[in-house]
Amino acid sequence: MCCTGKGMGGCVCSKICKILLIVGGLNWGLVGVGMLMGSDWNIVSMLLGSWPIVEAIVYILVGVAAVMKIFHCRCRKCMAACEAHVSGSMDQRM
């Protein structure tokens, strides 16, 4: 399991995916709260609604980030960060 989410390095792509997933998650949370309150709180749509192509690209990028997070990044930098985290966890247990 990749552990670059624990503050341990990781590649730029992994960090961008993390940011996109946070933005997407917060947006979906606000959409849900807005629906319960009878209004539209879709922040991405509010910010990019006049540019539907850009809005669609943001949604696609969030989806790609989710798929990448499912399968984990296998680049050298992320793998090294994972190994460092696992060995650090083992040192703390002993």
Backbone as XML, in Angstrom:
<?xml version="1.0"?>
<chain id="A" units="angstrom">
  <residue number="1" name="MET">
    <atom name="N" x="0.848" y="-1.190" z="0.000"/>
    <atom name="CA" x="0.000" y="0.000" z="0.000"/>
    <atom name="C" x="0.879" y="1.234" z="0.000"/>
  </residue>
  <residue number="2" name="CYS">
    <atom name="N" x="0.553" y="2.181" z="-0.848"/>
    <atom name="CA" x="1.341" y="3.403" z="-0.951"/>
    <atom name="C" x="1.042" y="4.300" z="0.245"/>
  </residue>
  <residue number="3" name="CYS">
    <atom name="N" x="2.062" y="4.898" z="0.771"/>
    <atom name="CA" x="1.883" y="5.699" z="1.975"/>
    <atom name="C" x="2.371" y="7.122" z="1.785"/>
  </residue>
  <residue number="4" name="THR">
    <atom name="N" x="2.371" y="7.615" z="0.569"/>
    <atom name="CA" x="2.845" y="8.977" z="0.335"/>
    <atom name="C" x="1.919" y="10.011" z="0.938"/>
  </residue>
  <residue number="5" name="GLY">
    <atom name="N" x="0.759" y="9.606" z="1.373"/>
    <atom name="CA" x="-0.165" y="10.532" z="2.004"/>
    <atom name="C" x="0.207" y="10.859" z="3.444"/>
  </residue>
  <residue number="6" name="LYS">
    <atom name="N" x="1.247" y="10.263" z="3.975"/>
    <atom name="CA" x="1.643" y="10.470" z="5.359"/>
    <atom name="C" x="2.719" y="11.545" z="5.501"/>
  </residue>
  <residue number="7" name="GLY">
    <atom name="N" x="2.842" y="12.430" z="4.517"/>
    <atom name="CA" x="3.821" y="13.496" z="4.612"/>
    <atom name="C" x="5.212" y="13.076" z="4.187"/>
  </residue>
  <residue number="8" name="MET">
    <atom name="N" x="5.340" y="11.900" z="3.605"/>
    <atom name="CA" x="6.633" y="11.369" z="3.216"/>
    <atom name="C" x="6.865" y="11.581" z="1.729"/>
  </residue>
  <residue number="9" name="GLY">
    <atom name="N" x="7.377" y="12.640" z="1.286"/>
    <atom name="CA" x="7.766" y="12.815" z="-0.108"/>
    <atom name="C" x="6.706" y="12.397" z="-1.101"/>
  </residue>
  <residue number="10" name="GLY">
    <atom name="N" x="7.143" y="11.719" z="-2.141"/>
    <atom name="CA" x="6.259" y="11.326" z="-3.219"/>
    <atom name="C" x="6.487" y="12.216" z="-4.414"/>
  </residue>
  <residue number="11" name="CYS">
    <atom name="N" x="6.025" y="11.775" z="-5.564"/>
    <atom name="CA" x="6.250" y="12.534" z="-6.792"/>
    <atom name="C" x="5.235" y="13.675" z="-6.917"/>
  </residue>
  <residue number="12" name="VAL">
    <atom name="N" x="5.492" y="14.557" z="-7.849"/>
    <atom name="CA" x="4.610" y="15.699" z="-8.096"/>
    <atom name="C" x="3.226" y="15.209" z="-8.511"/>
  </residue>
  <residue number="13" name="CYS">
    <atom name="N" x="3.180" y="14.184" z="-9.341"/>
    <atom name="CA" x="1.910" y="13.640" z="-9.804"/>
    <atom name="C" x="1.072" y="13.145" z="-8.622"/>
  </residue>
  <residue number="14" name="SER">
    <atom name="N" x="1.703" y="12.477" z="-7.682"/>
    <atom name="CA" x="1.010" y="11.977" z="-6.501"/>
    <atom name="C" x="0.462" y="13.130" z="-5.663"/>
  </residue>
  <residue number="15" name="LYS">
    <atom name="N" x="1.238" y="14.197" z="-5.549"/>
    <atom name="CA" x="0.792" y="15.359" z="-4.777"/>
    <atom name="C" x="-0.364" y="16.069" z="-5.477"/>
  </residue>
  <residue number="16" name="ILE">
    <atom name="N" x="-0.312" y="16.174" z="-6.805"/>
    <atom name="CA" x="-1.400" y="16.781" z="-7.561"/>
    <atom name="C" x="-2.671" y="15.948" z="-7.413"/>
  </residue>
  <residue number="17" name="CYS">
    <atom name="N" x="-2.520" y="14.623" z="-7.454"/>
    <atom name="CA" x="-3.684" y="13.740" z="-7.258"/>
    <atom name="C" x="-4.304" y="13.963" z="-5.896"/>
  </residue>
  <residue number="18" name="LYS">
    <atom name="N" x="-3.471" y="14.124" z="-4.876"/>
    <atom name="CA" x="-3.985" y="14.346" z="-3.529"/>
    <atom name="C" x="-4.785" y="15.644" z="-3.474"/>
  </residue>
  <residue number="19" name="ILE">
    <atom name="N" x="-4.270" y="16.706" z="-4.086"/>
    <atom name="CA" x="-4.971" y="17.990" z="-4.100"/>
    <atom name="C" x="-6.294" y="17.870" z="-4.851"/>
  </residue>
  <residue number="20" name="LEU">
    <atom name="N" x="-6.278" y="17.195" z="-6.005"/>
    <atom name="CA" x="-7.505" y="17.023" z="-6.789"/>
    <atom name="C" x="-8.551" y="16.227" z="-6.017"/>
  </residue>
  <residue number="21" name="LEU">
    <atom name="N" x="-8.120" y="15.203" z="-5.295"/>
    <atom name="CA" x="-9.071" y="14.405" z="-4.525"/>
    <atom name="C" x="-9.654" y="15.197" z="-3.364"/>
  </residue>
  <residue number="22" name="ILE">
    <atom name="N" x="-8.852" y="16.061" z="-2.749"/>
    <atom name="CA" x="-9.367" y="16.913" z="-1.676"/>
    <atom name="C" x="-10.391" y="17.894" z="-2.241"/>
  </residue>
  <residue number="23" name="VAL">
    <atom name="N" x="-10.051" y="18.538" z="-3.351"/>
    <atom name="CA" x="-10.976" y="19.482" z="-3.987"/>
    <atom name="C" x="-12.267" y="18.764" z="-4.389"/>
  </residue>
  <residue number="24" name="GLY">
    <atom name="N" x="-12.134" y="17.593" z="-5.014"/>
    <atom name="CA" x="-13.311" y="16.834" z="-5.439"/>
    <atom name="C" x="-14.168" y="16.396" z="-4.267"/>
  </residue>
  <residue number="25" name="GLY">
    <atom name="N" x="-13.531" y="15.919" z="-3.206"/>
    <atom name="CA" x="-14.278" y="15.479" z="-2.023"/>
    <atom name="C" x="-15.018" y="16.616" z="-1.346"/>
  </residue>
  <residue number="26" name="LEU">
    <atom name="N" x="-14.329" y="17.753" z="-1.202"/>
    <atom name="CA" x="-14.992" y="18.915" z="-0.606"/>
    <atom name="C" x="-16.140" y="19.402" z="-1.478"/>
  </residue>
  <residue number="27" name="ASN">
    <atom name="N" x="-15.933" y="19.394" z="-2.790"/>
    <atom name="CA" x="-16.992" y="19.824" z="-3.700"/>
    <atom name="C" x="-18.216" y="18.911" z="-3.574"/>
  </residue>
  <residue number="28" name="TRP">
    <atom name="N" x="-17.989" y="17.589" z="-3.558"/>
    <atom name="CA" x="-19.123" y="16.665" z="-3.430"/>
    <atom name="C" x="-19.823" y="16.833" z="-2.084"/>
  </residue>
  <residue number="29" name="GLY">
    <atom name="N" x="-19.058" y="17.079" z="-1.024"/>
    <atom name="CA" x="-19.665" y="17.332" z="0.282"/>
    <atom name="C" x="-20.541" y="18.563" z="0.263"/>
  </residue>
  <residue number="30" name="LEU">
    <atom name="N" x="-20.045" y="19.630" z="-0.376"/>
    <atom name="CA" x="-20.833" y="20.857" z="-0.476"/>
    <atom name="C" x="-22.060" y="20.667" z="-1.364"/>
  </residue>
  <residue number="31" name="VAL">
    <atom name="N" x="-21.937" y="19.871" z="-2.419"/>
    <atom name="CA" x="-23.097" y="19.573" z="-3.272"/>
    <atom name="C" x="-24.175" y="18.877" z="-2.439"/>
  </residue>
  <residue number="32" name="GLY">
    <atom name="N" x="-23.767" y="17.911" z="-1.619"/>
    <atom name="CA" x="-24.728" y="17.200" z="-0.772"/>
    <atom name="C" x="-25.398" y="18.106" z="0.250"/>
  </residue>
  <residue number="33" name="VAL">
    <atom name="N" x="-24.610" y="18.939" z="0.916"/>
    <atom name="CA" x="-25.174" y="19.880" z="1.896"/>
    <atom name="C" x="-26.106" y="20.865" z="1.194"/>
  </residue>
  <residue number="34" name="GLY">
    <atom name="N" x="-25.683" y="21.341" z="0.035"/>
    <atom name="CA" x="-26.520" y="22.263" z="-0.729"/>
    <atom name="C" x="-27.840" y="21.632" z="-1.130"/>
  </residue>
  <residue number="35" name="MET">
    <atom name="N" x="-27.807" y="20.363" z="-1.521"/>
    <atom name="CA" x="-29.045" y="19.675" z="-1.898"/>
    <atom name="C" x="-29.995" y="19.582" z="-0.704"/>
  </residue>
  <residue number="36" name="LEU">
    <atom name="N" x="-29.448" y="19.294" z="0.489"/>
    <atom name="CA" x="-30.291" y="19.209" z="1.684"/>
    <atom name="C" x="-30.897" y="20.559" z="2.051"/>
  </residue>
  <residue number="37" name="MET">
    <atom name="N" x="-30.190" y="21.624" z="1.711"/>
    <atom name="CA" x="-30.663" y="22.970" z="2.050"/>
    <atom name="C" x="-31.434" y="23.617" z="0.899"/>
  </residue>
  <residue number="38" name="GLY">
    <atom name="N" x="-31.609" y="22.888" z="-0.202"/>
    <atom name="CA" x="-32.382" y="23.391" z="-1.322"/>
    <atom name="C" x="-31.651" y="24.405" z="-2.187"/>
  </residue>
  <residue number="39" name="SER">
    <atom name="N" x="-30.338" y="24.318" z="-2.243"/>
    <atom name="CA" x="-29.581" y="25.253" z="-3.088"/>
    <atom name="C" x="-28.450" y="24.505" z="-3.797"/>
  </residue>
  <residue number="40" name="ASP">
    <atom name="N" x="-27.732" y="25.209" z="-4.651"/>
    <atom name="CA" x="-26.637" y="24.608" z="-5.411"/>
    <atom name="C" x="-25.318" y="25.140" z="-4.898"/>
  </residue>
  <residue number="41" name="TRP">
    <atom name="N" x="-24.528" y="24.270" z="-4.253"/>
    <atom name="CA" x="-23.229" y="24.668" z="-3.709"/>
    <atom name="C" x="-22.084" y="23.997" z="-4.445"/>
  </residue>
  <residue number="42" name="ASN">
    <atom name="N" x="-22.254" y="23.759" z="-5.717"/>
    <atom name="CA" x="-21.192" y="23.154" z="-6.523"/>
    <atom name="C" x="-20.156" y="24.238" z="-6.825"/>
  </residue>
  <residue number="43" name="ILE">
    <atom name="N" x="-19.065" y="24.244" z="-6.074"/>
    <atom name="CA" x="-18.041" y="25.284" z="-6.177"/>
    <atom name="C" x="-17.374" y="25.269" z="-7.548"/>
  </residue>
  <residue number="44" name="VAL">
    <atom name="N" x="-17.087" y="24.080" z="-8.078"/>
    <atom name="CA" x="-16.444" y="23.991" z="-9.395"/>
    <atom name="C" x="-17.339" y="24.636" z="-10.445"/>
  </residue>
  <residue number="45" name="SER">
    <atom name="N" x="-18.621" y="24.349" z="-10.383"/>
    <atom name="CA" x="-19.564" y="24.944" z="-11.331"/>
    <atom name="C" x="-19.672" y="26.453" z="-11.128"/>
  </residue>
  <residue number="46" name="MET">
    <atom name="N" x="-19.643" y="26.897" z="-9.874"/>
    <atom name="CA" x="-19.714" y="28.330" z="-9.598"/>
    <atom name="C" x="-18.502" y="29.068" z="-10.164"/>
  </residue>
  <residue number="47" name="LEU">
    <atom name="N" x="-17.323" y="28.456" z="-10.006"/>
    <atom name="CA" x="-16.088" y="29.100" z="-10.464"/>
    <atom name="C" x="-15.889" y="28.986" z="-11.972"/>
  </residue>
  <residue number="48" name="LEU">
    <atom name="N" x="-16.258" y="27.841" z="-12.536"/>
    <atom name="CA" x="-15.950" y="27.573" z="-13.943"/>
    <atom name="C" x="-17.182" y="27.395" z="-14.814"/>
  </residue>
  <residue number="49" name="GLY">
    <atom name="N" x="-18.356" y="27.731" z="-14.310"/>
    <atom name="CA" x="-19.600" y="27.521" z="-15.040"/>
    <atom name="C" x="-19.656" y="28.207" z="-16.395"/>
  </residue>
  <residue number="50" name="SER">
    <atom name="N" x="-18.958" y="29.332" z="-16.520"/>
    <atom name="CA" x="-18.967" y="30.035" z="-17.806"/>
    <atom name="C" x="-18.025" y="29.369" z="-18.814"/>
  </residue>
  <residue number="51" name="TRP">
    <atom name="N" x="-17.220" y="28.419" z="-18.342"/>
    <atom name="CA" x="-16.314" y="27.659" z="-19.211"/>
    <atom name="C" x="-16.630" y="26.168" z="-19.062"/>
  </residue>
  <residue number="52" name="PRO">
    <atom name="N" x="-17.670" y="25.670" z="-19.698"/>
    <atom name="CA" x="-18.082" y="24.275" z="-19.496"/>
    <atom name="C" x="-17.004" y="23.256" z="-19.874"/>
  </residue>
  <residue number="53" name="ILE">
    <atom name="N" x="-16.171" y="23.570" z="-20.863"/>
    <atom name="CA" x="-15.105" y="22.632" z="-21.247"/>
    <atom name="C" x="-14.085" y="22.507" z="-20.118"/>
  </residue>
  <residue number="54" name="VAL">
    <atom name="N" x="-13.702" y="23.641" z="-19.517"/>
    <atom name="CA" x="-12.741" y="23.619" z="-18.408"/>
    <atom name="C" x="-13.343" y="22.911" z="-17.205"/>
  </residue>
  <residue number="55" name="GLU">
    <atom name="N" x="-14.625" y="23.146" z="-16.954"/>
    <atom name="CA" x="-15.317" y="22.466" z="-15.853"/>
    <atom name="C" x="-15.287" y="20.951" z="-16.067"/>
  </residue>
  <residue number="56" name="ALA">
    <atom name="N" x="-15.558" y="20.507" z="-17.285"/>
    <atom name="CA" x="-15.527" y="19.077" z="-17.602"/>
    <atom name="C" x="-14.120" y="18.518" z="-17.417"/>
  </residue>
  <residue number="57" name="ILE">
    <atom name="N" x="-13.115" y="19.279" z="-17.814"/>
    <atom name="CA" x="-11.725" y="18.824" z="-17.651"/>
    <atom name="C" x="-11.385" y="18.645" z="-16.172"/>
  </residue>
  <residue number="58" name="VAL">
    <atom name="N" x="-11.842" y="19.562" z="-15.323"/>
    <atom name="CA" x="-11.599" y="19.434" z="-13.875"/>
    <atom name="C" x="-12.228" y="18.146" z="-13.357"/>
  </residue>
  <residue number="59" name="TYR">
    <atom name="N" x="-13.471" y="17.876" z="-13.753"/>
    <atom name="CA" x="-14.142" y="16.650" z="-13.297"/>
    <atom name="C" x="-13.405" y="15.404" z="-13.798"/>
  </residue>
  <residue number="60" name="ILE">
    <atom name="N" x="-12.938" y="15.441" z="-15.029"/>
    <atom name="CA" x="-12.182" y="14.305" z="-15.576"/>
    <atom name="C" x="-10.883" y="14.111" z="-14.801"/>
  </residue>
  <residue number="61" name="LEU">
    <atom name="N" x="-10.179" y="15.195" z="-14.505"/>
    <atom name="CA" x="-8.925" y="15.099" z="-13.752"/>
    <atom name="C" x="-9.144" y="14.539" z="-12.348"/>
  </residue>
  <residue number="62" name="VAL">
    <atom name="N" x="-10.238" y="14.922" z="-11.707"/>
    <atom name="CA" x="-10.555" y="14.367" z="-10.383"/>
    <atom name="C" x="-10.814" y="12.864" z="-10.499"/>
  </residue>
  <residue number="63" name="GLY">
    <atom name="N" x="-11.526" y="12.448" z="-11.539"/>
    <atom name="CA" x="-11.769" y="11.022" z="-11.758"/>
    <atom name="C" x="-10.487" y="10.257" z="-12.026"/>
  </residue>
  <residue number="64" name="VAL">
    <atom name="N" x="-9.603" y="10.820" z="-12.836"/>
    <atom name="CA" x="-8.306" y="10.179" z="-13.116"/>
    <atom name="C" x="-7.486" y="10.091" z="-11.838"/>
  </residue>
  <residue number="65" name="ALA">
    <atom name="N" x="-7.516" y="11.137" z="-11.012"/>
    <atom name="CA" x="-6.789" y="11.119" z="-9.741"/>
    <atom name="C" x="-7.300" y="10.003" z="-8.837"/>
  </residue>
  <residue number="66" name="ALA">
    <atom name="N" x="-8.615" y="9.778" z="-8.838"/>
    <atom name="CA" x="-9.184" y="8.703" z="-8.018"/>
    <atom name="C" x="-8.710" y="7.340" z="-8.510"/>
  </residue>
  <residue number="67" name="VAL">
    <atom name="N" x="-8.696" y="7.148" z="-9.814"/>
    <atom name="CA" x="-8.225" y="5.870" z="-10.366"/>
    <atom name="C" x="-6.737" y="5.671" z="-10.045"/>
  </residue>
  <residue number="68" name="MET">
    <atom name="N" x="-5.949" y="6.746" z="-10.171"/>
    <atom name="CA" x="-4.525" y="6.640" z="-9.848"/>
    <atom name="C" x="-4.317" y="6.312" z="-8.372"/>
  </residue>
  <residue number="69" name="LYS">
    <atom name="N" x="-5.130" y="6.869" z="-7.498"/>
    <atom name="CA" x="-5.013" y="6.591" z="-6.067"/>
    <atom name="C" x="-5.376" y="5.137" z="-5.768"/>
  </residue>
  <residue number="70" name="ILE">
    <atom name="N" x="-6.350" y="4.597" z="-6.497"/>
    <atom name="CA" x="-6.733" y="3.198" z="-6.298"/>
    <atom name="C" x="-5.561" y="2.274" z="-6.605"/>
  </residue>
  <residue number="71" name="PHE">
    <atom name="N" x="-4.866" y="2.540" z="-7.709"/>
    <atom name="CA" x="-3.780" y="1.654" z="-8.152"/>
    <atom name="C" x="-2.409" y="2.072" z="-7.632"/>
  </residue>
  <residue number="72" name="HIS">
    <atom name="N" x="-2.304" y="3.181" z="-6.933"/>
    <atom name="CA" x="-1.072" y="3.688" z="-6.326"/>
    <atom name="C" x="0.010" y="3.994" z="-7.361"/>
  </residue>
  <residue number="73" name="CYS">
    <atom name="N" x="0.773" y="5.011" z="-7.065"/>
    <atom name="CA" x="1.874" y="5.416" z="-7.936"/>
    <atom name="C" x="3.037" y="4.443" z="-7.748"/>
  </residue>
  <residue number="74" name="ARG">
    <atom name="N" x="3.637" y="4.014" z="-8.843"/>
    <atom name="CA" x="4.744" y="3.053" z="-8.784"/>
    <atom name="C" x="6.075" y="3.678" z="-9.209"/>
  </residue>
  <residue number="75" name="CYS">
    <atom name="N" x="6.159" y="5.016" z="-9.208"/>
    <atom name="CA" x="7.422" y="5.643" z="-9.599"/>
    <atom name="C" x="8.459" y="5.434" z="-8.488"/>
  </residue>
  <residue number="76" name="ARG">
    <atom name="N" x="9.712" y="5.627" z="-8.835"/>
    <atom name="CA" x="10.788" y="5.398" z="-7.857"/>
    <atom name="C" x="10.664" y="6.268" z="-6.621"/>
  </residue>
  <residue number="77" name="LYS">
    <atom name="N" x="10.302" y="7.538" z="-6.814"/>
    <atom name="CA" x="10.224" y="8.458" z="-5.686"/>
    <atom name="C" x="9.133" y="8.031" z="-4.698"/>
  </residue>
  <residue number="78" name="CYS">
    <atom name="N" x="7.973" y="7.645" z="-5.216"/>
    <atom name="CA" x="6.886" y="7.207" z="-4.334"/>
    <atom name="C" x="7.215" y="5.878" z="-3.659"/>
  </residue>
  <residue number="79" name="MET">
    <atom name="N" x="7.832" y="4.968" z="-4.405"/>
    <atom name="CA" x="8.197" y="3.671" z="-3.817"/>
    <atom name="C" x="9.231" y="3.861" z="-2.705"/>
  </residue>
  <residue number="80" name="ALA">
    <atom name="N" x="10.186" y="4.772" z="-2.900"/>
    <atom name="CA" x="11.184" y="5.049" z="-1.866"/>
    <atom name="C" x="10.523" y="5.662" z="-0.637"/>
  </residue>
  <residue number="81" name="ALA">
    <atom name="N" x="9.557" y="6.561" z="-0.851"/>
    <atom name="CA" x="8.843" y="7.162" z="0.269"/>
    <atom name="C" x="8.062" y="6.108" z="1.034"/>
  </residue>
  <residue number="82" name="CYS">
    <atom name="N" x="7.456" y="5.161" z="0.315"/>
    <atom name="CA" x="6.718" y="4.076" z="0.966"/>
    <atom name="C" x="7.645" y="3.196" z="1.790"/>
  </residue>
  <residue number="83" name="GLU">
    <atom name="N" x="8.801" y="2.855" z="1.212"/>
    <atom name="CA" x="9.766" y="2.024" z="1.937"/>
    <atom name="C" x="10.270" y="2.732" z="3.185"/>
  </residue>
  <residue number="84" name="ALA">
    <atom name="N" x="10.538" y="4.037" z="3.083"/>
    <atom name="CA" x="11.008" y="4.800" z="4.239"/>
    <atom name="C" x="9.940" y="4.849" z="5.320"/>
  </residue>
  <residue number="85" name="HIS">
    <atom name="N" x="8.682" y="4.989" z="4.909"/>
    <atom name="CA" x="7.596" y="5.036" z="5.890"/>
    <atom name="C" x="7.422" y="3.698" z="6.586"/>
  </residue>
  <residue number="86" name="VAL">
    <atom name="N" x="7.486" y="2.599" z="5.817"/>
    <atom name="CA" x="7.317" y="1.269" z="6.407"/>
    <atom name="C" x="8.471" y="0.974" z="7.356"/>
  </residue>
  <residue number="87" name="SER">
    <atom name="N" x="9.696" y="1.284" z="6.970"/>
    <atom name="CA" x="10.829" y="1.006" z="7.852"/>
    <atom name="C" x="10.783" y="1.901" z="9.085"/>
  </residue>
  <residue number="88" name="GLY">
    <atom name="N" x="10.295" y="3.132" z="8.948"/>
    <atom name="CA" x="10.135" y="4.025" z="10.093"/>
    <atom name="C" x="9.074" y="3.516" z="11.046"/>
  </residue>
  <residue number="89" name="SER">
    <atom name="N" x="8.001" y="2.937" z="10.511"/>
    <atom name="CA" x="6.947" y="2.368" z="11.350"/>
    <atom name="C" x="7.457" y="1.159" z="12.101"/>
  </residue>
  <residue number="90" name="MET">
    <atom name="N" x="8.294" y="0.367" z="11.453"/>
    <atom name="CA" x="8.857" y="-0.816" z="12.104"/>
    <atom name="C" x="9.799" y="-0.416" z="13.242"/>
  </residue>
  <residue number="91" name="ASP">
    <atom name="N" x="10.570" y="0.656" z="13.032"/>
    <atom name="CA" x="11.486" y="1.140" z="14.068"/>
    <atom name="C" x="10.714" y="1.629" z="15.279"/>
  </residue>
  <residue number="92" name="GLN">
    <atom name="N" x="9.569" y="2.267" z="15.075"/>
    <atom name="CA" x="8.772" y="2.780" z="16.186"/>
    <atom name="C" x="8.151" y="1.647" z="16.982"/>
  </residue>
  <residue number="93" name="ARG">
    <atom name="N" x="7.847" y="0.535" z="16.346"/>
    <atom name="CA" x="7.211" y="-0.603" z="17.044"/>
    <atom name="C" x="8.211" y="-1.321" z="17.940"/>
  </residue>
  <residue number="94" name="MET">
    <atom name="N" x="9.469" y="-1.280" z="17.562"/>
    <atom name="CA" x="10.470" y="-2.037" z="18.316"/>
    <atom name="C" x="11.028" y="-1.246" z="19.419"/>
  </residue>
</chain>
